[in-house]
């Protein structure tokens, strides 16, 4: 939020009664709303071109790849109903994750985000999704991702040794995404960025580069298993 406000981009903050807006500069226009109050939302969104849905505060239990906790996704549905009655030109949902396809709908915290984006499409609202890949801290700690940092083991699937993996660091995510939002949404005509999927790449190591780091950490080559698709 601060990254968009600082250069003087025309911003209006629509916030919940429970939100803390004390950090917003005095000159920023803001409106308190109930996301289930459709008429009030329609009024608040008049003359708004882009709706960026995010949290204004730290969210306890923030799930990987989202600007809000996964339990907050339901609040976005109120905006979908309201936006269909306005001239909003672009909606940017909170999800920052990867594309998981139909299999992703089987994962409890991914399904609501996939369902939400489908609802936006069905409502005919232009939508652009920003993807950041996986958090490095998450990817390197979950063996299901093929990387066992503690056990010095790697699983390559198909050509993973040479393919780049999109990852970002939890420590820099907020500043990194904020800078990207500024360069994308405050510097381009809305018509040029409608209905895009934009991938941000902070770090893009190959499987071999990850293996080299693991060797450096453990002083020994990692045990590598290669699987075909």
FIFIMAR-231705 format. One record per residue (C-alpha): residue number from 0; residue in three letters; x, y, z. Coordinates in Angstrom, 2 decimals, padded with zeros to 5 digits. Example, Ala and Ser with C-alpha at 12.3 -4.5 7.8 and 13.67 -1.06 7.14 Angstrom:
<node><i>0</i><aa>ALA</aa><xx>012.30</xx><yy>-004.50</yy><zz>007.80</zz></node>
<node><i>1</i><aa>SER</aa><xx>013.67</xx><yy>-001.06</yy><zz>007.14</zz></node>
END
This chain:
<node><i>0</i><aa>UNK</aa><xx>000.00</xx><yy>000.00</yy><zz>000.00</zz></node>
<node><i>1</i><aa>UNK</aa><xx>002.74</xx><yy>002.45</yy><zz>000.97</zz></node>
<node><i>2</i><aa>UNK</aa><xx>004.54</xx><yy>001.80</yy><zz>-002.32</zz></node>
<node><i>3</i><aa>UNK</aa><xx>001.48</xx><yy>002.91</yy><zz>-004.30</zz></node>
<node><i>4</i><aa>UNK</aa><xx>000.73</xx><yy>005.91</yy><zz>-002.10</zz></node>
<node><i>5</i><aa>UNK</aa><xx>004.28</xx><yy>007.32</yy><zz>-002.01</zz></node>
<node><i>6</i><aa>UNK</aa><xx>004.54</xx><yy>008.36</yy><zz>-005.70</zz></node>
<node><i>7</i><aa>UNK</aa><xx>001.15</xx><yy>010.03</yy><zz>-005.58</zz></node>
<node><i>8</i><aa>UNK</aa><xx>-000.90</xx><yy>007.42</yy><zz>-007.42</zz></node>
<node><i>9</i><aa>UNK</aa><xx>-004.64</xx><yy>008.16</yy><zz>-007.03</zz></node>
<node><i>10</i><aa>UNK</aa><xx>-005.61</xx><yy>005.69</yy><zz>-004.29</zz></node>
<node><i>11</i><aa>UNK</aa><xx>-008.79</xx><yy>005.05</yy><zz>-002.36</zz></node>
<node><i>12</i><aa>UNK</aa><xx>-008.73</xx><yy>002.53</yy><zz>000.49</zz></node>
<node><i>13</i><aa>UNK</aa><xx>-011.92</xx><yy>000.57</yy><zz>001.13</zz></node>
<node><i>14</i><aa>UNK</aa><xx>-011.56</xx><yy>-001.06</yy><zz>004.54</zz></node>
<node><i>15</i><aa>UNK</aa><xx>-013.43</xx><yy>-003.14</yy><zz>007.11</zz></node>
<node><i>16</i><aa>UNK</aa><xx>-014.44</xx><yy>-001.76</yy><zz>010.52</zz></node>
<node><i>17</i><aa>UNK</aa><xx>-011.87</xx><yy>-004.09</yy><zz>012.11</zz></node>
<node><i>18</i><aa>UNK</aa><xx>-009.00</xx><yy>-002.72</yy><zz>009.99</zz></node>
<node><i>19</i><aa>UNK</aa><xx>-006.30</xx><yy>-000.48</yy><zz>011.42</zz></node>
<node><i>20</i><aa>UNK</aa><xx>-005.91</xx><yy>002.53</yy><zz>009.12</zz></node>
<node><i>21</i><aa>UNK</aa><xx>-003.69</xx><yy>004.58</yy><zz>011.43</zz></node>
<node><i>22</i><aa>UNK</aa><xx>-000.66</xx><yy>004.12</yy><zz>009.18</zz></node>
<node><i>23</i><aa>UNK</aa><xx>-002.37</xx><yy>005.71</yy><zz>006.16</zz></node>
<node><i>24</i><aa>UNK</aa><xx>-001.34</xx><yy>009.31</yy><zz>005.35</zz></node>
<node><i>25</i><aa>UNK</aa><xx>-003.97</xx><yy>011.91</yy><zz>006.16</zz></node>
<node><i>26</i><aa>UNK</aa><xx>-004.50</xx><yy>012.81</yy><zz>002.51</zz></node>
<node><i>27</i><aa>UNK</aa><xx>-005.48</xx><yy>009.29</yy><zz>001.41</zz></node>
<node><i>28</i><aa>UNK</aa><xx>-009.18</xx><yy>008.89</yy><zz>000.68</zz></node>
<node><i>29</i><aa>UNK</aa><xx>-010.69</xx><yy>006.00</yy><zz>002.62</zz></node>
<node><i>30</i><aa>UNK</aa><xx>-014.15</xx><yy>004.52</yy><zz>003.10</zz></node>
<node><i>31</i><aa>UNK</aa><xx>-015.24</xx><yy>002.04</yy><zz>005.77</zz></node>
<node><i>32</i><aa>UNK</aa><xx>-017.54</xx><yy>-000.67</yy><zz>004.42</zz></node>
<node><i>33</i><aa>UNK</aa><xx>-019.08</xx><yy>-004.05</yy><zz>005.11</zz></node>
<node><i>34</i><aa>UNK</aa><xx>-018.10</xx><yy>-006.47</yy><zz>002.31</zz></node>
<node><i>35</i><aa>UNK</aa><xx>-021.59</xx><yy>-007.97</yy><zz>002.51</zz></node>
<node><i>36</i><aa>UNK</aa><xx>-023.24</xx><yy>-004.57</yy><zz>002.06</zz></node>
<node><i>37</i><aa>UNK</aa><xx>-023.50</xx><yy>-004.63</yy><zz>-001.72</zz></node>
<node><i>38</i><aa>UNK</aa><xx>-025.11</xx><yy>-001.20</yy><zz>-002.20</zz></node>
<node><i>39</i><aa>UNK</aa><xx>-022.49</xx><yy>000.49</yy><zz>-000.02</zz></node>
<node><i>40</i><aa>UNK</aa><xx>-019.72</xx><yy>-001.24</yy><zz>-001.96</zz></node>
<node><i>41</i><aa>UNK</aa><xx>-021.22</xx><yy>-000.16</yy><zz>-005.28</zz></node>
<node><i>42</i><aa>UNK</aa><xx>-021.23</xx><yy>003.43</yy><zz>-004.02</zz></node>
<node><i>43</i><aa>UNK</aa><xx>-017.63</xx><yy>003.16</yy><zz>-002.77</zz></node>
<node><i>44</i><aa>UNK</aa><xx>-016.38</xx><yy>001.78</yy><zz>-006.09</zz></node>
<node><i>45</i><aa>UNK</aa><xx>-017.84</xx><yy>004.50</yy><zz>-008.31</zz></node>
<node><i>46</i><aa>UNK</aa><xx>-015.15</xx><yy>006.00</yy><zz>-010.57</zz></node>
<node><i>47</i><aa>UNK</aa><xx>-012.63</xx><yy>003.31</yy><zz>-009.52</zz></node>
<node><i>48</i><aa>UNK</aa><xx>-010.62</xx><yy>001.73</yy><zz>-012.34</zz></node>
<node><i>49</i><aa>UNK</aa><xx>-008.65</xx><yy>-001.01</yy><zz>-010.54</zz></node>
<node><i>50</i><aa>UNK</aa><xx>-009.55</xx><yy>-002.96</yy><zz>-007.40</zz></node>
<node><i>51</i><aa>UNK</aa><xx>-006.54</xx><yy>-004.53</yy><zz>-005.65</zz></node>
<node><i>52</i><aa>UNK</aa><xx>-007.69</xx><yy>-006.88</yy><zz>-002.90</zz></node>
<node><i>53</i><aa>UNK</aa><xx>-005.25</xx><yy>-007.25</yy><zz>-000.02</zz></node>
<node><i>54</i><aa>UNK</aa><xx>-004.84</xx><yy>-007.09</yy><zz>003.73</zz></node>
<node><i>55</i><aa>UNK</aa><xx>-003.77</xx><yy>-003.86</yy><zz>005.44</zz></node>
<node><i>56</i><aa>UNK</aa><xx>-002.33</xx><yy>-005.71</yy><zz>008.41</zz></node>
<node><i>57</i><aa>UNK</aa><xx>-000.28</xx><yy>-008.76</yy><zz>009.29</zz></node>
<node><i>58</i><aa>UNK</aa><xx>-002.49</xx><yy>-011.82</yy><zz>009.10</zz></node>
<node><i>59</i><aa>UNK</aa><xx>-001.91</xx><yy>-014.58</yy><zz>011.63</zz></node>
<node><i>60</i><aa>UNK</aa><xx>-001.33</xx><yy>-017.89</yy><zz>009.88</zz></node>
<node><i>61</i><aa>UNK</aa><xx>-000.82</xx><yy>-016.30</yy><zz>006.47</zz></node>
<node><i>62</i><aa>UNK</aa><xx>-000.82</xx><yy>-019.12</yy><zz>003.95</zz></node>
<node><i>63</i><aa>UNK</aa><xx>001.88</xx><yy>-019.28</yy><zz>001.25</zz></node>
<node><i>64</i><aa>UNK</aa><xx>001.24</xx><yy>-017.18</yy><zz>-001.83</zz></node>
<node><i>65</i><aa>UNK</aa><xx>-001.55</xx><yy>-014.84</yy><zz>-000.79</zz></node>
<node><i>66</i><aa>UNK</aa><xx>-001.95</xx><yy>-011.23</yy><zz>000.31</zz></node>
<node><i>67</i><aa>UNK</aa><xx>-004.49</xx><yy>-012.40</yy><zz>002.89</zz></node>
<node><i>68</i><aa>UNK</aa><xx>-005.06</xx><yy>-015.48</yy><zz>004.99</zz></node>
<node><i>69</i><aa>UNK</aa><xx>-006.97</xx><yy>-018.19</yy><zz>003.15</zz></node>
<node><i>70</i><aa>UNK</aa><xx>-009.95</xx><yy>-017.61</yy><zz>005.44</zz></node>
<node><i>71</i><aa>UNK</aa><xx>-010.23</xx><yy>-014.07</yy><zz>004.06</zz></node>
<node><i>72</i><aa>UNK</aa><xx>-010.93</xx><yy>-015.16</yy><zz>000.49</zz></node>
<node><i>73</i><aa>UNK</aa><xx>-014.68</xx><yy>-015.30</yy><zz>001.18</zz></node>
<node><i>74</i><aa>UNK</aa><xx>-014.71</xx><yy>-011.51</yy><zz>001.59</zz></node>
<node><i>75</i><aa>UNK</aa><xx>-013.77</xx><yy>-011.09</yy><zz>-002.06</zz></node>
<node><i>76</i><aa>UNK</aa><xx>-017.13</xx><yy>-012.46</yy><zz>-003.20</zz></node>
<node><i>77</i><aa>UNK</aa><xx>-018.83</xx><yy>-009.30</yy><zz>-001.93</zz></node>
<node><i>78</i><aa>UNK</aa><xx>-016.64</xx><yy>-007.27</yy><zz>-004.26</zz></node>
<node><i>79</i><aa>UNK</aa><xx>-017.50</xx><yy>-009.48</yy><zz>-007.23</zz></node>
<node><i>80</i><aa>UNK</aa><xx>-021.22</xx><yy>-008.81</yy><zz>-006.82</zz></node>
<node><i>81</i><aa>UNK</aa><xx>-020.65</xx><yy>-005.08</yy><zz>-006.38</zz></node>
<node><i>82</i><aa>UNK</aa><xx>-018.16</xx><yy>-004.68</yy><zz>-009.24</zz></node>
<node><i>83</i><aa>UNK</aa><xx>-020.61</xx><yy>-006.14</yy><zz>-011.73</zz></node>
<node><i>84</i><aa>UNK</aa><xx>-022.75</xx><yy>-003.06</yy><zz>-011.06</zz></node>
<node><i>85</i><aa>UNK</aa><xx>-019.92</xx><yy>-000.55</yy><zz>-011.53</zz></node>
<node><i>86</i><aa>UNK</aa><xx>-017.49</xx><yy>000.58</yy><zz>-014.21</zz></node>
<node><i>87</i><aa>UNK</aa><xx>-014.48</xx><yy>-001.09</yy><zz>-012.54</zz></node>
<node><i>88</i><aa>UNK</aa><xx>-012.09</xx><yy>-002.02</yy><zz>-015.34</zz></node>
<node><i>89</i><aa>UNK</aa><xx>-009.86</xx><yy>-004.53</yy><zz>-013.55</zz></node>
<node><i>90</i><aa>UNK</aa><xx>-009.90</xx><yy>-006.77</yy><zz>-010.47</zz></node>
<node><i>91</i><aa>UNK</aa><xx>-006.68</xx><yy>-008.15</yy><zz>-008.95</zz></node>
<node><i>92</i><aa>UNK</aa><xx>-007.43</xx><yy>-010.96</yy><zz>-006.48</zz></node>
<node><i>93</i><aa>UNK</aa><xx>-005.37</xx><yy>-011.65</yy><zz>-003.38</zz></node>
<node><i>94</i><aa>UNK</aa><xx>-003.97</xx><yy>-014.96</yy><zz>-004.62</zz></node>
<node><i>95</i><aa>UNK</aa><xx>-000.29</xx><yy>-014.92</yy><zz>-005.60</zz></node>
<node><i>96</i><aa>UNK</aa><xx>000.10</xx><yy>-018.68</yy><zz>-006.04</zz></node>
<node><i>97</i><aa>UNK</aa><xx>000.98</xx><yy>-020.98</yy><zz>-008.88</zz></node>
<node><i>98</i><aa>UNK</aa><xx>-001.37</xx><yy>-022.54</yy><zz>-011.40</zz></node>
<node><i>99</i><aa>UNK</aa><xx>-002.34</xx><yy>-025.97</yy><zz>-010.07</zz></node>
<node><i>100</i><aa>UNK</aa><xx>-005.14</xx><yy>-026.88</yy><zz>-012.51</zz></node>
<node><i>101</i><aa>UNK</aa><xx>-007.95</xx><yy>-029.25</yy><zz>-011.56</zz></node>
<node><i>102</i><aa>UNK</aa><xx>-005.73</xx><yy>-031.17</yy><zz>-009.13</zz></node>
<node><i>103</i><aa>UNK</aa><xx>-005.28</xx><yy>-027.98</yy><zz>-007.14</zz></node>
<node><i>104</i><aa>UNK</aa><xx>-008.99</xx><yy>-027.96</yy><zz>-006.32</zz></node>
<node><i>105</i><aa>UNK</aa><xx>-008.37</xx><yy>-031.02</yy><zz>-004.15</zz></node>
<node><i>106</i><aa>UNK</aa><xx>-006.14</xx><yy>-028.97</yy><zz>-001.84</zz></node>
<node><i>107</i><aa>UNK</aa><xx>-008.27</xx><yy>-027.28</yy><zz>000.88</zz></node>
<node><i>108</i><aa>UNK</aa><xx>-006.57</xx><yy>-023.86</yy><zz>000.93</zz></node>
<node><i>109</i><aa>UNK</aa><xx>-006.22</xx><yy>-023.65</yy><zz>-002.88</zz></node>
<node><i>110</i><aa>UNK</aa><xx>-009.76</xx><yy>-024.58</yy><zz>-003.93</zz></node>
<node><i>111</i><aa>UNK</aa><xx>-011.42</xx><yy>-021.39</yy><zz>-002.54</zz></node>
<node><i>112</i><aa>UNK</aa><xx>-008.99</xx><yy>-019.23</yy><zz>-004.52</zz></node>
<node><i>113</i><aa>UNK</aa><xx>-009.57</xx><yy>-021.17</yy><zz>-007.74</zz></node>
<node><i>114</i><aa>UNK</aa><xx>-013.35</xx><yy>-021.01</yy><zz>-007.20</zz></node>
<node><i>115</i><aa>UNK</aa><xx>-013.18</xx><yy>-017.27</yy><zz>-006.59</zz></node>
<node><i>116</i><aa>UNK</aa><xx>-011.35</xx><yy>-016.61</yy><zz>-009.85</zz></node>
<node><i>117</i><aa>UNK</aa><xx>-013.87</xx><yy>-018.71</yy><zz>-011.72</zz></node>
<node><i>118</i><aa>UNK</aa><xx>-016.66</xx><yy>-016.60</yy><zz>-010.20</zz></node>
<node><i>119</i><aa>UNK</aa><xx>-014.90</xx><yy>-013.43</yy><zz>-011.42</zz></node>
<node><i>120</i><aa>UNK</aa><xx>-014.73</xx><yy>-014.83</yy><zz>-014.95</zz></node>
<node><i>121</i><aa>UNK</aa><xx>-018.38</xx><yy>-015.85</yy><zz>-014.89</zz></node>
<node><i>122</i><aa>UNK</aa><xx>-019.31</xx><yy>-012.33</yy><zz>-013.76</zz></node>
<node><i>123</i><aa>UNK</aa><xx>-017.53</xx><yy>-010.92</yy><zz>-016.82</zz></node>
<node><i>124</i><aa>UNK</aa><xx>-015.14</xx><yy>-008.78</yy><zz>-014.77</zz></node>
<node><i>125</i><aa>UNK</aa><xx>-011.66</xx><yy>-008.26</yy><zz>-016.29</zz></node>
<node><i>126</i><aa>UNK</aa><xx>-009.10</xx><yy>-009.88</yy><zz>-013.99</zz></node>
<node><i>127</i><aa>UNK</aa><xx>-005.33</xx><yy>-009.94</yy><zz>-013.81</zz></node>
<node><i>128</i><aa>UNK</aa><xx>-003.54</xx><yy>-012.40</yy><zz>-011.54</zz></node>
<node><i>129</i><aa>UNK</aa><xx>-000.01</xx><yy>-011.86</yy><zz>-010.23</zz></node>
<node><i>130</i><aa>UNK</aa><xx>002.01</xx><yy>-014.98</yy><zz>-009.44</zz></node>
<node><i>131</i><aa>UNK</aa><xx>005.18</xx><yy>-015.13</yy><zz>-007.34</zz></node>
<node><i>132</i><aa>UNK</aa><xx>005.82</xx><yy>-018.88</yy><zz>-007.20</zz></node>
<node><i>133</i><aa>UNK</aa><xx>006.57</xx><yy>-020.69</yy><zz>-003.95</zz></node>
<node><i>134</i><aa>UNK</aa><xx>008.24</xx><yy>-019.28</yy><zz>-000.87</zz></node>
<node><i>135</i><aa>UNK</aa><xx>011.83</xx><yy>-020.56</yy><zz>-000.70</zz></node>
<node><i>136</i><aa>UNK</aa><xx>011.45</xx><yy>-021.26</yy><zz>003.02</zz></node>
<node><i>137</i><aa>UNK</aa><xx>008.38</xx><yy>-023.41</yy><zz>002.29</zz></node>
<node><i>138</i><aa>UNK</aa><xx>009.78</xx><yy>-025.18</yy><zz>-000.77</zz></node>
<node><i>139</i><aa>UNK</aa><xx>013.03</xx><yy>-026.14</yy><zz>000.96</zz></node>
<node><i>140</i><aa>UNK</aa><xx>011.29</xx><yy>-027.55</yy><zz>004.04</zz></node>
<node><i>141</i><aa>UNK</aa><xx>008.64</xx><yy>-029.78</yy><zz>002.40</zz></node>
<node><i>142</i><aa>UNK</aa><xx>009.90</xx><yy>-033.07</yy><zz>000.96</zz></node>
<node><i>143</i><aa>UNK</aa><xx>006.67</xx><yy>-033.34</yy><zz>-001.03</zz></node>
<node><i>144</i><aa>UNK</aa><xx>008.16</xx><yy>-030.60</yy><zz>-003.21</zz></node>
<node><i>145</i><aa>UNK</aa><xx>011.10</xx><yy>-032.91</yy><zz>-004.00</zz></node>
<node><i>146</i><aa>UNK</aa><xx>013.62</xx><yy>-031.13</yy><zz>-001.79</zz></node>
<node><i>147</i><aa>UNK</aa><xx>014.81</xx><yy>-032.48</yy><zz>001.58</zz></node>
<node><i>148</i><aa>UNK</aa><xx>017.27</xx><yy>-029.85</yy><zz>002.74</zz></node>
<node><i>149</i><aa>UNK</aa><xx>017.89</xx><yy>-031.44</yy><zz>006.15</zz></node>
<node><i>150</i><aa>UNK</aa><xx>018.29</xx><yy>-034.95</yy><zz>004.78</zz></node>
<node><i>151</i><aa>UNK</aa><xx>020.36</xx><yy>-033.79</yy><zz>001.78</zz></node>
<node><i>152</i><aa>UNK</aa><xx>018.04</xx><yy>-035.51</yy><zz>-000.72</zz></node>
<node><i>153</i><aa>UNK</aa><xx>016.57</xx><yy>-034.35</yy><zz>-004.04</zz></node>
<node><i>154</i><aa>UNK</aa><xx>013.92</xx><yy>-035.77</yy><zz>-006.35</zz></node>
<node><i>155</i><aa>UNK</aa><xx>014.12</xx><yy>-034.64</yy><zz>-009.97</zz></node>
<node><i>156</i><aa>UNK</aa><xx>010.95</xx><yy>-035.10</yy><zz>-011.99</zz></node>
<node><i>157</i><aa>UNK</aa><xx>011.57</xx><yy>-035.24</yy><zz>-015.74</zz></node>
<node><i>158</i><aa>UNK</aa><xx>013.89</xx><yy>-032.33</yy><zz>-016.67</zz></node>
<node><i>159</i><aa>UNK</aa><xx>013.85</xx><yy>-030.65</yy><zz>-013.24</zz></node>
<node><i>160</i><aa>UNK</aa><xx>017.64</xx><yy>-030.66</yy><zz>-012.99</zz></node>
<node><i>161</i><aa>UNK</aa><xx>017.77</xx><yy>-028.01</yy><zz>-015.71</zz></node>
<node><i>162</i><aa>UNK</aa><xx>014.39</xx><yy>-026.28</yy><zz>-015.35</zz></node>
<node><i>163</i><aa>UNK</aa><xx>014.07</xx><yy>-023.10</yy><zz>-013.30</zz></node>
<node><i>164</i><aa>UNK</aa><xx>011.85</xx><yy>-023.04</yy><zz>-010.21</zz></node>
<node><i>165</i><aa>UNK</aa><xx>010.03</xx><yy>-019.81</yy><zz>-009.38</zz></node>
<node><i>166</i><aa>UNK</aa><xx>010.61</xx><yy>-018.97</yy><zz>-005.72</zz></node>
<node><i>167</i><aa>UNK</aa><xx>010.70</xx><yy>-015.90</yy><zz>-003.52</zz></node>
<node><i>168</i><aa>UNK</aa><xx>011.78</xx><yy>-015.18</yy><zz>000.03</zz></node>
<node><i>169</i><aa>UNK</aa><xx>009.26</xx><yy>-014.63</yy><zz>002.83</zz></node>
<node><i>170</i><aa>UNK</aa><xx>011.52</xx><yy>-011.90</yy><zz>004.23</zz></node>
<node><i>171</i><aa>UNK</aa><xx>011.29</xx><yy>-009.76</yy><zz>001.10</zz></node>
<node><i>172</i><aa>UNK</aa><xx>007.85</xx><yy>-010.72</yy><zz>-000.24</zz></node>
<node><i>173</i><aa>UNK</aa><xx>005.86</xx><yy>-007.66</yy><zz>000.89</zz></node>
<node><i>174</i><aa>UNK</aa><xx>008.38</xx><yy>-005.13</yy><zz>-000.43</zz></node>
<node><i>175</i><aa>UNK</aa><xx>008.97</xx><yy>-007.16</yy><zz>-003.59</zz></node>
<node><i>176</i><aa>UNK</aa><xx>005.28</xx><yy>-007.52</yy><zz>-004.44</zz></node>
<node><i>177</i><aa>UNK</aa><xx>004.62</xx><yy>-003.86</yy><zz>-003.57</zz></node>
<node><i>178</i><aa>UNK</aa><xx>007.32</xx><yy>-002.71</yy><zz>-005.99</zz></node>
<node><i>179</i><aa>UNK</aa><xx>005.89</xx><yy>-004.98</yy><zz>-008.68</zz></node>
<node><i>180</i><aa>UNK</aa><xx>002.35</xx><yy>-003.69</yy><zz>-008.14</zz></node>
<node><i>181</i><aa>UNK</aa><xx>003.62</xx><yy>-000.13</yy><zz>-008.49</zz></node>
<node><i>182</i><aa>UNK</aa><xx>005.40</xx><yy>-000.83</yy><zz>-011.78</zz></node>
<node><i>183</i><aa>UNK</aa><xx>002.46</xx><yy>-002.82</yy><zz>-013.18</zz></node>
<node><i>184</i><aa>UNK</aa><xx>-000.70</xx><yy>-001.07</yy><zz>-012.04</zz></node>
<node><i>185</i><aa>UNK</aa><xx>000.35</xx><yy>002.55</yy><zz>-011.57</zz></node>
<node><i>186</i><aa>UNK</aa><xx>002.43</xx><yy>002.85</yy><zz>-014.72</zz></node>
<node><i>187</i><aa>UNK</aa><xx>000.35</xx><yy>001.18</yy><zz>-017.44</zz></node>
<node><i>188</i><aa>UNK</aa><xx>-003.00</xx><yy>001.90</yy><zz>-019.11</zz></node>
<node><i>189</i><aa>UNK</aa><xx>-005.64</xx><yy>-000.44</yy><zz>-017.70</zz></node>
<node><i>190</i><aa>UNK</aa><xx>-006.50</xx><yy>-001.73</yy><zz>-021.17</zz></node>
<node><i>191</i><aa>UNK</aa><xx>-002.91</xx><yy>-002.98</yy><zz>-021.57</zz></node>
<node><i>192</i><aa>UNK</aa><xx>-002.97</xx><yy>-005.16</yy><zz>-018.44</zz></node>
<node><i>193</i><aa>UNK</aa><xx>-006.49</xx><yy>-006.61</yy><zz>-018.46</zz></node>
<node><i>194</i><aa>UNK</aa><xx>-006.91</xx><yy>-010.40</yy><zz>-018.33</zz></node>
<node><i>195</i><aa>UNK</aa><xx>-003.24</xx><yy>-011.16</yy><zz>-017.89</zz></node>
<node><i>196</i><aa>UNK</aa><xx>-001.43</xx><yy>-013.68</yy><zz>-015.71</zz></node>
<node><i>197</i><aa>UNK</aa><xx>001.80</xx><yy>-011.96</yy><zz>-014.69</zz></node>
<node><i>198</i><aa>UNK</aa><xx>004.63</xx><yy>-013.99</yy><zz>-013.15</zz></node>
<node><i>199</i><aa>UNK</aa><xx>007.22</xx><yy>-012.31</yy><zz>-010.93</zz></node>
<node><i>200</i><aa>UNK</aa><xx>010.59</xx><yy>-014.01</yy><zz>-010.69</zz></node>
<node><i>201</i><aa>UNK</aa><xx>012.73</xx><yy>-013.00</yy><zz>-007.72</zz></node>
<node><i>202</i><aa>UNK</aa><xx>014.74</xx><yy>-016.23</yy><zz>-007.61</zz></node>
<node><i>203</i><aa>UNK</aa><xx>014.84</xx><yy>-018.91</yy><zz>-010.32</zz></node>
<node><i>204</i><aa>UNK</aa><xx>017.31</xx><yy>-021.68</yy><zz>-009.42</zz></node>
<node><i>205</i><aa>UNK</aa><xx>017.54</xx><yy>-024.87</yy><zz>-011.46</zz></node>
<node><i>206</i><aa>UNK</aa><xx>017.57</xx><yy>-028.28</yy><zz>-009.81</zz></node>
<node><i>207</i><aa>UNK</aa><xx>021.32</xx><yy>-028.49</yy><zz>-010.35</zz></node>
<node><i>208</i><aa>UNK</aa><xx>021.83</xx><yy>-025.11</yy><zz>-008.69</zz></node>
<node><i>209</i><aa>UNK</aa><xx>019.77</xx><yy>-026.24</yy><zz>-005.69</zz></node>
<node><i>210</i><aa>UNK</aa><xx>021.89</xx><yy>-029.42</yy><zz>-005.55</zz></node>
<node><i>211</i><aa>UNK</aa><xx>025.08</xx><yy>-027.31</yy><zz>-005.53</zz></node>
<node><i>212</i><aa>UNK</aa><xx>023.83</xx><yy>-025.29</yy><zz>-002.56</zz></node>
<node><i>213</i><aa>UNK</aa><xx>022.91</xx><yy>-028.48</yy><zz>-000.70</zz></node>
<node><i>214</i><aa>UNK</aa><xx>026.40</xx><yy>-029.88</yy><zz>-001.33</zz></node>
<node><i>215</i><aa>UNK</aa><xx>027.92</xx><yy>-026.68</yy><zz>000.03</zz></node>
<node><i>216</i><aa>UNK</aa><xx>025.72</xx><yy>-026.88</yy><zz>003.13</zz></node>
<node><i>217</i><aa>UNK</aa><xx>026.35</xx><yy>-030.55</yy><zz>003.92</zz></node>
<node><i>218</i><aa>UNK</aa><xx>029.84</xx><yy>-031.01</yy><zz>002.52</zz></node>
<node><i>219</i><aa>UNK</aa><xx>028.61</xx><yy>-033.93</yy><zz>000.43</zz></node>
<node><i>220</i><aa>UNK</aa><xx>026.68</xx><yy>-034.49</yy><zz>-002.78</zz></node>
<node><i>221</i><aa>UNK</aa><xx>022.91</xx><yy>-034.81</yy><zz>-002.18</zz></node>
<node><i>222</i><aa>UNK</aa><xx>021.26</xx><yy>-038.14</yy><zz>-002.87</zz></node>
<node><i>223</i><aa>UNK</aa><xx>019.37</xx><yy>-037.61</yy><zz>-006.13</zz></node>
<node><i>224</i><aa>UNK</aa><xx>016.45</xx><yy>-039.64</yy><zz>-007.45</zz></node>
<node><i>225</i><aa>UNK</aa><xx>015.18</xx><yy>-038.97</yy><zz>-010.98</zz></node>
<node><i>226</i><aa>UNK</aa><xx>011.59</xx><yy>-039.80</yy><zz>-011.94</zz></node>
<node><i>227</i><aa>UNK</aa><xx>009.87</xx><yy>-039.62</yy><zz>-015.30</zz></node>
<node><i>228</i><aa>UNK</aa><xx>006.47</xx><yy>-038.06</yy><zz>-015.89</zz></node>
END
